[in-house]
Amino acid sequence: MNPNFSAYVLSDEHVEIRRACRDICDAKVAPFAAAVDEEARFPSEANEALIATGFHATHVPEEYGGVGADALTTCIVIEEVARADVSASLIPAVNKLGSLPVQIGGNEEIKATYLSKLAAGEGMFSYCLSEPDAGSDAAAQKTTAVRDGDDWILNGTKRWITNAGESEYYTVLAMTDASKRSRGITAFVVEKSDEGVSFGAKEKKLGIKGSPTREVYLDNVRIPGDRIIGDEGRGFEIAMKTLDHTRITIAAQAVGVAQGALDYALEYAKERQQFGKSIAEFQGLQFLLADMGMKVEAARQITYAAAARSERGDADLTFFGAAAKCFASDVAMEVTTNAVQVLGGYGYTRDYPVERMMRDAKITQIYEGTNQVQRIVMARQLLAGVQSTI
């Protein structure tokens, strides 16, 4: 029997954190979600509220000024923020994504410098892996980093960078030895204020309009040698380890938006009258709602189980991270689409939030590795025998 049969347990502290985060989101995030989407503006109200309560980067260890929350707590926070506004949930999610390479591979000096700044709310952290010709093929990096004395000089373009322009700090993957392909990639911290850093126009997107997605341009950006994350050539390894952990946060995001859509659909179904009774009394609609609730809870369970494995560093984390992200995001797309169906014509208008939730849910099937890539990852893990058994 697998000793990890008990995948996770929600403590009283987890429950209290969920309640506290939901209260904050109901008061400071949800009321601005429609305007953030309509105006395609950064959710500054949410950012301020999350920083004030420490929910902006719960994963940062206590020794660097953070709250030192476990992976499950971080997922709960992201889930609750996404329930109110997926754009805003990218604040805690991408802060973890951008800074986790530092936490995983950095030396004590770089951890103390940048994790402390993140915990203090001095700036967000973004993750620069993708490029115009390196999406799913992340090893095909063309951005370069060349030594110049004790410094490094970076040149290249990063694409699809979440919160670009808003973040102060960027984990950048760059090629330091092209002959070694993935083993020639190194990770660095670049600051927004570094000379030669600039940003492209905001992408015009289907959803998550409140989270800016832009290109990051590196034009002879000189950074000091102490900004390297880990050893030279370990960048790709660190990047992939990071994604094993952070794909679970995308699953949490998906669970959150699905739960938000289900909550709204349930209330609407109880209030909407047709043929002299609420539409919630019709069996056909009850079946639809039951399937929505069942799948949201199944997605939540696999996400929390994956979060527990992330915290423990289990051998099957790669499988569970991919499975949670893939399953939960597929559920989010289905549930938000069905929520629109429950509302009928009203659901198709911007006067009701489920239309926004459906658009926002789509990205969870795409970023941090498309769900097709996740299925490849899972299959490789299964064929290698790396999966828990009970």
N, C-alpha and C positions, 0 to 999 in steps of 0.2 A: 504493500500500500504506500502511496506517495505521502511522505511526511508533510507535504504542503496541502493536504486535503482541505484543511480550513484555510481558504484562500484569503479571506479578509474578515475583519470584524469591525463594525462601526461602533466606536466608543461614544460615551456621553459627550466627549469633547468634539468629536466629528459632528454630532447632531447639533450641538450648540453653535459651532462654526457655520453650519448650513443655515441655521435660523438667523444668525447675525448677518451673514452675507445676503440672505434673501431680503431682510429688512432694509439693508443699505441699497440693494438693487431696486426694490420697489419704490424707494424714496428718491434716489439719485441717478438711477440708470434708465429704468423703464419710461419715466415721463418724458425723456428727451430722445428716445429711440427713433420715433417717427421723424422728428426734425433732423436728426443726425443723418438718417437715410435720405430724406428728401433733399437736403442741402449738401449731401456728400461731404460732410465736415467731420473732423476728428472729434470724438466724444469727450471733450475736455471736462465736462461735468463729472462723467464717470471716472476719468483718470484722477481728478482731484479727490473724489470720494474714496477711490480704491487706495490711493497713496495715504490718505489720512487715517485709514483703518488697517493698513498693512496688507491689504488683499491684492496689491499690485504685483507682489513678488514673494509669495509665501514660502517658496522653496529655498530661499537663501538661508544658509546655516546661521545659527545664533552668533558664532564667533566673528561673523562679518556684519553684525547688526541686524540680521534678519530674524524672522520668527522661527525658523528651523522646522517648518511644517513637513510632514511626510507626504509622499506622492499621492496618497488617497485624499488628503486634505486639499492639496492643490487642485485635484480633479473636481472635488466638490465645489470649490470656489469658482472654477472656470465654468462648471455646469450651471451654477446659479446665475452667474453674470450672463451667460449665453441664453438662459431662459428669458432674460429681460432684453438683451441686445447682443447679437453675435459680434457685431463690430467692436463693442466694448470688451467682450471676452478675449479679444486678441491682445489686449494690454497684458493681463497676467500670463496668457499662453505664450506670447512671443517674447516676453521678458524671460521666461524660462528657456525657450528655444534658443534665444540669442546668447544667454549667459551660461547655459549648461556646459558648453565646450570648455569654458574657463574653469568651471567647477570640476569637470571630469579630468581635464588634461593639464590645467595650468599649474604653475608653481605657486608657492605661498605668497610671493610678492604680488603677482598679477591677480590672484584671488582677493587678497586684502584690498588692493586698489579698486578693482571694478565691481566686485560683489558688494562691497561696502557702499559704493556710490549708488548702485541699483537699489539696495535695501533702504537707503536714505531718501529715495525718490528724486535723486539729482538728475536722472535721465533714464530713458528706456533703452532696451537692448534689442537689436535686430540681428538676423541671421542671413548671411550672404553666401549662399551655396550655388543657387541656380544661375545660369547664364543663357544668353540667346541660343547657344548651341549645346547647352548642357543642362537638360531638364531631368528626365528620368535617367539619362546616362550621366550621372553626377560626376563620374570620374573624368569626363572629357573637359576638364577645366582649361580655359585659355588665359584667365587672369594670371599674371606673373608677379613674382616677388624676387627681386635680385638684391644680393648683398652689396652694400657700399660702406666699407669700414664696419663700424658697429651698428649701422642702420640697415633698414630694408627699404627698397623702393618698389611700390606696387603700381601696376598698370592693368586696366581691364574694365569690363562692364559686368555688373551683376543685375539680373532681371528678376521680376516678381518678388521684390523685397518688401515684406510687410512692415508697415509703420515707418518706411523710409522717409527721411526728412523730419519726422517727429522724434525719432530716437537720437540719442546723443552718442551711443556706442554700437559698434557693429563687429560681429565675428565674421571675418572674411577668410574664405578658403582660396588659396592661390598656389599656382604651380611653381615650385622651386627647383624641380629637376624633371623636365618633360620626358626624359628617357625612361623614367621609372613609373610612368603613368600614375595610377592611384597612390603608389608609394612615394611619389615625388610631390605630393600635395601637402602644404603646411598651413596651419591656422594662425591668424593674427587678430589682434584687436585694433580696429581703426576708429578714430573719433570723428564726429561730424565736423569739428572745427579744424581738422588737419588740412593744411593747404593742398589743393588738388582734388578734394572731395566735392562732388556736386551730384545733383539729382535730376532725373528726367521728369516729365509731366506725369501727373497722376493718371493711372489707368482708368478708363471709363468702364466700370464693371457691372455685371448683373446684380451682384449682391455685395455684402460687407462694404457698403459704400462709405461708411464712416472710418474705415481703416485704410489709410492711404497705401497704395501699392505702386511703387515707382522703381525705375532703374537707378542704380548707384554707379556713378562714374568715378574711376580712380585714375587720375592723370598725374603720373610721377609723384605719387603720394609717399613722402618720406616719413617713416616711423622709426622710433628707437628700437634697438634690439630686444629690449625687455618686454615688448608687446607681443612676442611670439607665444603661442599657446602650446605648451608641450615641446617635444623635440621636433626638429626639422624632419619632414616626411611622415609625421604621424597625423596630419590634418584629416585625411580621409577616414582613417580609423576612428578618430574622435568624432567626426561628423556623423558617421553611421551609428556609433554608440549613442550619440545624442538623440537621433531619430528613434531608436528603440524605445527611449523613455518618453519623448515628446509626442509621438504618434498617439499615445494614450490621452494626452491633453486634447487632441483633436476629437477623439472619441467622446471625451467628456463634453466638449463643445457641442457635438452632435446630439448627445443625450439631452443637453440643456435646451437646445432649440426645439427638439422634438417634444419635450415635456411642456414647453411654453405653448406650442401649437395645440397639443392635446388639452391642456388646461383651458385654453380659450374656446376650443371646439365643444368641450363638455358644458361650459357655462352657456354658450350660445344655444346648444341643442336643448337645454332645459328651459330656456326662455322663449325660443322661437315657436310660434303657434302656427299650425297648419291643420286644416280639416277639424278644427275645434279642439285640438290638443297639442302638447309640445311635441316637437319632432323627435325628442328623446324617447318617446313612448313607442315609436315604430321599430319593429324588430330588425328590419334591414339596417337601420342606422345604428342600432345597438350592436349588431355584429361588427360593423365598421369600427365603432368606438372601442369595442372589446379587443379587436385585433391591434388597434393603435396602442392601447394600454399595455397589452401583452408584449408587444415588440419593444416598446420603450423600456419596460422593466428588464427584458432579456438583454437589451443593449447596455443598460446600467450595470447589470450583474457582470457581464464579461469585461466592461470597462473597469469596474472596481477590482475584479480579480487580476486584471493586467496591472493595475496600479499597485496592488500588493506585491506582485512579482517585480515591478520596477523598484520598489522600496527595498526588497530583499536581494535584488540582483540575481534572480533565478536563471538557470540555464535556458529555460524556455521563454524568456522574456521577448526575444525577437518574434517568435510565433504569436505570442499573446498580444504584443503591441500591434502587430499587423492585423491580427484577427479583430481586435477591439475597434481599431480605426475603420476597418473595412465594413464590419457588420453594423456598427453604430451609425456610420455615415449613410449607409444604404437605408437603414431604418429612418434616419432623420429625413431623407428625401421622400420616402414613402409616407411617413406620418404627416409631414407638413403639406404634402400634396393632398392627402385625404382630409386634412383640416380645412383646406380651401374648398374641397367638395362638400363638406358638412355645411359650410356657410353659403354654398351656392353662388349666386351672382354677387352677393356681398363680399364673399371671400376673394373674388377676383379684382376688387377695387382696393385702392390705397387707403381707404377710410378704415380698413380693418387690418390688424397686424399680421394675419396669417399669410397674406400675399408677400410681405417682406420676409417672413420666416422661411417661406418656401424658396425664395431667391437666395437667401443667406445660406440655407442648408446645402445647396448644390456644391459650394466650394469645399465642403468637408469631404466630398468624394474625390477631390482633385489634389489639394495641396498636401505637402509632406509625403508625397508619393501617391499617384493615382491608385484607385482600388484595383486596377488591373495589376499594377506593380505589387500591391499588397498580396494579391493571390499568388504571384510568383514567389514572393518571399515566404509565404506560408507553405507552399508546395515544396520548396527547397528544404525547409525545416522538417517537414514531415518525412521527406525522402531520406534525410540525414538521421532520422530517428530522434530529433530534438523536440520532443513534445511530452508534456506530463502525462502520466497514466495513473489511474486510480485503482 
